[in-house]
Amino acid sequence: MSKKINSKIELNVTLDENRVPEKLHWTAQDGGVTNEEAKAMMLSVWDSKAQESLRIDLWTKDMPVDEMKVFFHQTLVSMSDTFYRATQDEKMTATMKDFCDYFAEKLELNK
């Protein structure tokens, strides 16, 4: 029987008095990340019983809007890549990539 290994990813959120995120830090020791600061995060998990995704989307109050646009674009591109790895669906992946290009063009991210 093979030995099971547990890996831990830790998220720490500092909130202001109105419970708005001021600081985000994350640790993933297996990935060599220790208490790194971030300005935004998106976490999705699949609830198989309810057949729905559950999400946590957080960003600090000092996250610049221009950086948020880039963050969203890069997240969409990454989701396209992940979708392909998970499904091998080339046609839909190409459609998703086309949307990513459109998104970047409309937000003028390629300048």
PyMOL CGO cylinders between C-alpha atoms (Angstrom):
from pymol import cmd
from pymol.cgo import CYLINDER

trace = [
    CYLINDER, 0.00, 0.00, 0.00, 1.37, 3.40, -0.93, 0.3, 1, 1, 1, 1, 1, 1,
    CYLINDER, 1.37, 3.40, -0.93, 2.06, 6.03, 1.69, 0.3, 1, 1, 1, 1, 1, 1,
    CYLINDER, 2.06, 6.03, 1.69, -0.34, 8.98, 1.61, 0.3, 1, 1, 1, 1, 1, 1,
    CYLINDER, -0.34, 8.98, 1.61, 1.05, 12.49, 1.79, 0.3, 1, 1, 1, 1, 1, 1,
    CYLINDER, 1.05, 12.49, 1.79, -0.90, 15.52, 2.95, 0.3, 1, 1, 1, 1, 1, 1,
    CYLINDER, -0.90, 15.52, 2.95, -0.20, 18.96, 1.56, 0.3, 1, 1, 1, 1, 1, 1,
    CYLINDER, -0.20, 18.96, 1.56, -1.49, 22.14, 3.16, 0.3, 1, 1, 1, 1, 1, 1,
    CYLINDER, -1.49, 22.14, 3.16, -2.32, 25.48, 1.58, 0.3, 1, 1, 1, 1, 1, 1,
    CYLINDER, -2.32, 25.48, 1.58, -3.00, 28.25, 4.07, 0.3, 1, 1, 1, 1, 1, 1,
    CYLINDER, -3.00, 28.25, 4.07, -4.76, 31.58, 3.47, 0.3, 1, 1, 1, 1, 1, 1,
    CYLINDER, -4.76, 31.58, 3.47, -4.70, 34.42, 5.99, 0.3, 1, 1, 1, 1, 1, 1,
    CYLINDER, -4.70, 34.42, 5.99, -6.94, 37.46, 5.63, 0.3, 1, 1, 1, 1, 1, 1,
    CYLINDER, -6.94, 37.46, 5.63, -6.60, 40.62, 7.71, 0.3, 1, 1, 1, 1, 1, 1,
    CYLINDER, -6.60, 40.62, 7.71, -9.89, 42.53, 7.84, 0.3, 1, 1, 1, 1, 1, 1,
    CYLINDER, -9.89, 42.53, 7.84, -10.63, 46.11, 8.81, 0.3, 1, 1, 1, 1, 1, 1,
    CYLINDER, -10.63, 46.11, 8.81, -13.40, 47.05, 11.26, 0.3, 1, 1, 1, 1, 1, 1,
    CYLINDER, -13.40, 47.05, 11.26, -15.98, 46.69, 8.44, 0.3, 1, 1, 1, 1, 1, 1,
    CYLINDER, -15.98, 46.69, 8.44, -14.68, 43.20, 7.56, 0.3, 1, 1, 1, 1, 1, 1,
    CYLINDER, -14.68, 43.20, 7.56, -13.14, 44.44, 4.30, 0.3, 1, 1, 1, 1, 1, 1,
    CYLINDER, -13.14, 44.44, 4.30, -9.85, 42.71, 3.44, 0.3, 1, 1, 1, 1, 1, 1,
    CYLINDER, -9.85, 42.71, 3.44, -6.79, 44.85, 4.08, 0.3, 1, 1, 1, 1, 1, 1,
    CYLINDER, -6.79, 44.85, 4.08, -4.10, 42.17, 3.68, 0.3, 1, 1, 1, 1, 1, 1,
    CYLINDER, -4.10, 42.17, 3.68, -3.98, 38.72, 2.11, 0.3, 1, 1, 1, 1, 1, 1,
    CYLINDER, -3.98, 38.72, 2.11, -1.14, 36.27, 2.76, 0.3, 1, 1, 1, 1, 1, 1,
    CYLINDER, -1.14, 36.27, 2.76, -0.75, 32.68, 1.60, 0.3, 1, 1, 1, 1, 1, 1,
    CYLINDER, -0.75, 32.68, 1.60, 1.51, 29.77, 2.32, 0.3, 1, 1, 1, 1, 1, 1,
    CYLINDER, 1.51, 29.77, 2.32, 2.06, 26.59, 0.30, 0.3, 1, 1, 1, 1, 1, 1,
    CYLINDER, 2.06, 26.59, 0.30, 5.18, 25.00, 1.69, 0.3, 1, 1, 1, 1, 1, 1,
    CYLINDER, 5.18, 25.00, 1.69, 5.24, 22.23, -0.94, 0.3, 1, 1, 1, 1, 1, 1,
    CYLINDER, 5.24, 22.23, -0.94, 5.41, 25.01, -3.55, 0.3, 1, 1, 1, 1, 1, 1,
    CYLINDER, 5.41, 25.01, -3.55, 8.09, 26.95, -1.69, 0.3, 1, 1, 1, 1, 1, 1,
    CYLINDER, 8.09, 26.95, -1.69, 5.71, 29.79, -0.72, 0.3, 1, 1, 1, 1, 1, 1,
    CYLINDER, 5.71, 29.79, -0.72, 5.77, 31.10, 2.83, 0.3, 1, 1, 1, 1, 1, 1,
    CYLINDER, 5.77, 31.10, 2.83, 3.52, 33.93, 4.00, 0.3, 1, 1, 1, 1, 1, 1,
    CYLINDER, 3.52, 33.93, 4.00, 3.55, 35.72, 0.63, 0.3, 1, 1, 1, 1, 1, 1,
    CYLINDER, 3.55, 35.72, 0.63, 1.40, 38.81, 0.27, 0.3, 1, 1, 1, 1, 1, 1,
    CYLINDER, 1.40, 38.81, 0.27, -1.26, 38.98, -2.42, 0.3, 1, 1, 1, 1, 1, 1,
    CYLINDER, -1.26, 38.98, -2.42, -3.71, 41.70, -3.44, 0.3, 1, 1, 1, 1, 1, 1,
    CYLINDER, -3.71, 41.70, -3.44, -6.46, 39.37, -4.73, 0.3, 1, 1, 1, 1, 1, 1,
    CYLINDER, -6.46, 39.37, -4.73, -7.48, 35.73, -4.79, 0.3, 1, 1, 1, 1, 1, 1,
    CYLINDER, -7.48, 35.73, -4.79, -10.13, 33.51, -6.31, 0.3, 1, 1, 1, 1, 1, 1,
    CYLINDER, -10.13, 33.51, -6.31, -10.76, 30.06, -4.93, 0.3, 1, 1, 1, 1, 1, 1,
    CYLINDER, -10.76, 30.06, -4.93, -13.26, 27.61, -6.41, 0.3, 1, 1, 1, 1, 1, 1,
    CYLINDER, -13.26, 27.61, -6.41, -14.15, 24.18, -5.06, 0.3, 1, 1, 1, 1, 1, 1,
    CYLINDER, -14.15, 24.18, -5.06, -16.56, 21.61, -6.45, 0.3, 1, 1, 1, 1, 1, 1,
    CYLINDER, -16.56, 21.61, -6.45, -19.33, 20.32, -4.18, 0.3, 1, 1, 1, 1, 1, 1,
    CYLINDER, -19.33, 20.32, -4.18, -20.09, 16.96, -5.79, 0.3, 1, 1, 1, 1, 1, 1,
    CYLINDER, -20.09, 16.96, -5.79, -23.14, 16.29, -3.64, 0.3, 1, 1, 1, 1, 1, 1,
    CYLINDER, -23.14, 16.29, -3.64, -24.84, 19.58, -4.51, 0.3, 1, 1, 1, 1, 1, 1,
    CYLINDER, -24.84, 19.58, -4.51, -23.38, 19.59, -8.04, 0.3, 1, 1, 1, 1, 1, 1,
    CYLINDER, -23.38, 19.59, -8.04, -22.26, 23.21, -7.70, 0.3, 1, 1, 1, 1, 1, 1,
    CYLINDER, -22.26, 23.21, -7.70, -19.11, 25.22, -7.39, 0.3, 1, 1, 1, 1, 1, 1,
    CYLINDER, -19.11, 25.22, -7.39, -18.42, 27.19, -4.25, 0.3, 1, 1, 1, 1, 1, 1,
    CYLINDER, -18.42, 27.19, -4.25, -16.24, 30.27, -4.42, 0.3, 1, 1, 1, 1, 1, 1,
    CYLINDER, -16.24, 30.27, -4.42, -14.29, 32.72, -2.36, 0.3, 1, 1, 1, 1, 1, 1,
    CYLINDER, -14.29, 32.72, -2.36, -13.31, 35.89, -4.21, 0.3, 1, 1, 1, 1, 1, 1,
    CYLINDER, -13.31, 35.89, -4.21, -11.34, 38.41, -2.18, 0.3, 1, 1, 1, 1, 1, 1,
    CYLINDER, -11.34, 38.41, -2.18, -9.29, 41.47, -2.94, 0.3, 1, 1, 1, 1, 1, 1,
    CYLINDER, -9.29, 41.47, -2.94, -7.71, 44.08, -0.72, 0.3, 1, 1, 1, 1, 1, 1,
    CYLINDER, -7.71, 44.08, -0.72, -9.11, 47.57, -0.66, 0.3, 1, 1, 1, 1, 1, 1,
    CYLINDER, -9.11, 47.57, -0.66, -5.85, 48.88, -2.15, 0.3, 1, 1, 1, 1, 1, 1,
    CYLINDER, -5.85, 48.88, -2.15, -5.96, 46.54, -5.19, 0.3, 1, 1, 1, 1, 1, 1,
    CYLINDER, -5.96, 46.54, -5.19, -5.70, 48.87, -8.22, 0.3, 1, 1, 1, 1, 1, 1,
    CYLINDER, -5.70, 48.87, -8.22, -8.44, 48.47, -10.84, 0.3, 1, 1, 1, 1, 1, 1,
    CYLINDER, -8.44, 48.47, -10.84, -5.89, 48.21, -13.68, 0.3, 1, 1, 1, 1, 1, 1,
    CYLINDER, -5.89, 48.21, -13.68, -4.19, 45.31, -11.88, 0.3, 1, 1, 1, 1, 1, 1,
    CYLINDER, -4.19, 45.31, -11.88, -7.59, 43.68, -11.25, 0.3, 1, 1, 1, 1, 1, 1,
    CYLINDER, -7.59, 43.68, -11.25, -8.26, 43.73, -15.01, 0.3, 1, 1, 1, 1, 1, 1,
    CYLINDER, -8.26, 43.73, -15.01, -4.93, 42.00, -15.69, 0.3, 1, 1, 1, 1, 1, 1,
    CYLINDER, -4.93, 42.00, -15.69, -5.61, 39.52, -12.86, 0.3, 1, 1, 1, 1, 1, 1,
    CYLINDER, -5.61, 39.52, -12.86, -8.98, 38.61, -14.39, 0.3, 1, 1, 1, 1, 1, 1,
    CYLINDER, -8.98, 38.61, -14.39, -7.46, 38.22, -17.85, 0.3, 1, 1, 1, 1, 1, 1,
    CYLINDER, -7.46, 38.22, -17.85, -4.67, 35.98, -16.63, 0.3, 1, 1, 1, 1, 1, 1,
    CYLINDER, -4.67, 35.98, -16.63, -7.17, 33.95, -14.60, 0.3, 1, 1, 1, 1, 1, 1,
    CYLINDER, -7.17, 33.95, -14.60, -9.37, 33.44, -17.67, 0.3, 1, 1, 1, 1, 1, 1,
    CYLINDER, -9.37, 33.44, -17.67, -6.37, 32.32, -19.73, 0.3, 1, 1, 1, 1, 1, 1,
    CYLINDER, -6.37, 32.32, -19.73, -5.34, 29.94, -16.96, 0.3, 1, 1, 1, 1, 1, 1,
    CYLINDER, -5.34, 29.94, -16.96, -8.88, 28.54, -16.76, 0.3, 1, 1, 1, 1, 1, 1,
    CYLINDER, -8.88, 28.54, -16.76, -8.77, 27.88, -20.52, 0.3, 1, 1, 1, 1, 1, 1,
    CYLINDER, -8.77, 27.88, -20.52, -5.54, 25.94, -20.11, 0.3, 1, 1, 1, 1, 1, 1,
    CYLINDER, -5.54, 25.94, -20.11, -6.94, 23.99, -17.16, 0.3, 1, 1, 1, 1, 1, 1,
    CYLINDER, -6.94, 23.99, -17.16, -10.16, 23.25, -19.05, 0.3, 1, 1, 1, 1, 1, 1,
    CYLINDER, -10.16, 23.25, -19.05, -8.11, 21.74, -21.89, 0.3, 1, 1, 1, 1, 1, 1,
    CYLINDER, -8.11, 21.74, -21.89, -5.97, 19.62, -19.54, 0.3, 1, 1, 1, 1, 1, 1,
    CYLINDER, -5.97, 19.62, -19.54, -9.11, 18.36, -17.79, 0.3, 1, 1, 1, 1, 1, 1,
    CYLINDER, -9.11, 18.36, -17.79, -11.25, 17.67, -20.89, 0.3, 1, 1, 1, 1, 1, 1,
    CYLINDER, -11.25, 17.67, -20.89, -9.03, 17.57, -23.98, 0.3, 1, 1, 1, 1, 1, 1,
    CYLINDER, -9.03, 17.57, -23.98, -11.82, 19.59, -25.67, 0.3, 1, 1, 1, 1, 1, 1,
    CYLINDER, -11.82, 19.59, -25.67, -9.88, 21.52, -28.31, 0.3, 1, 1, 1, 1, 1, 1,
    CYLINDER, -9.88, 21.52, -28.31, -12.87, 23.26, -29.87, 0.3, 1, 1, 1, 1, 1, 1,
    CYLINDER, -12.87, 23.26, -29.87, -14.19, 24.77, -26.63, 0.3, 1, 1, 1, 1, 1, 1,
    CYLINDER, -14.19, 24.77, -26.63, -10.68, 25.63, -25.49, 0.3, 1, 1, 1, 1, 1, 1,
    CYLINDER, -10.68, 25.63, -25.49, -10.15, 27.58, -28.71, 0.3, 1, 1, 1, 1, 1, 1,
    CYLINDER, -10.15, 27.58, -28.71, -13.45, 29.39, -28.12, 0.3, 1, 1, 1, 1, 1, 1,
    CYLINDER, -13.45, 29.39, -28.12, -12.39, 30.25, -24.60, 0.3, 1, 1, 1, 1, 1, 1,
    CYLINDER, -12.39, 30.25, -24.60, -9.02, 31.53, -25.84, 0.3, 1, 1, 1, 1, 1, 1,
    CYLINDER, -9.02, 31.53, -25.84, -10.82, 33.67, -28.44, 0.3, 1, 1, 1, 1, 1, 1,
    CYLINDER, -10.82, 33.67, -28.44, -12.84, 35.22, -25.62, 0.3, 1, 1, 1, 1, 1, 1,
    CYLINDER, -12.84, 35.22, -25.62, -9.63, 35.87, -23.65, 0.3, 1, 1, 1, 1, 1, 1,
    CYLINDER, -9.63, 35.87, -23.65, -8.20, 37.70, -26.66, 0.3, 1, 1, 1, 1, 1, 1,
    CYLINDER, -8.20, 37.70, -26.66, -11.44, 39.71, -26.99, 0.3, 1, 1, 1, 1, 1, 1,
    CYLINDER, -11.44, 39.71, -26.99, -11.39, 40.51, -23.26, 0.3, 1, 1, 1, 1, 1, 1,
    CYLINDER, -11.39, 40.51, -23.26, -7.79, 41.78, -23.47, 0.3, 1, 1, 1, 1, 1, 1,
    CYLINDER, -7.79, 41.78, -23.47, -8.56, 43.81, -26.59, 0.3, 1, 1, 1, 1, 1, 1,
    CYLINDER, -8.56, 43.81, -26.59, -11.62, 45.50, -25.07, 0.3, 1, 1, 1, 1, 1, 1,
    CYLINDER, -11.62, 45.50, -25.07, -9.73, 46.35, -21.89, 0.3, 1, 1, 1, 1, 1, 1,
    CYLINDER, -9.73, 46.35, -21.89, -6.73, 47.46, -23.96, 0.3, 1, 1, 1, 1, 1, 1,
    CYLINDER, -6.73, 47.46, -23.96, -4.40, 45.14, -22.03, 0.3, 1, 1, 1, 1, 1, 1,
    CYLINDER, -4.40, 45.14, -22.03, -2.12, 44.48, -25.01, 0.3, 1, 1, 1, 1, 1, 1,
    CYLINDER, -2.12, 44.48, -25.01, -0.72, 48.00, -25.19, 0.3, 1, 1, 1, 1, 1, 1,
]
cmd.load_cgo(trace, "trace")
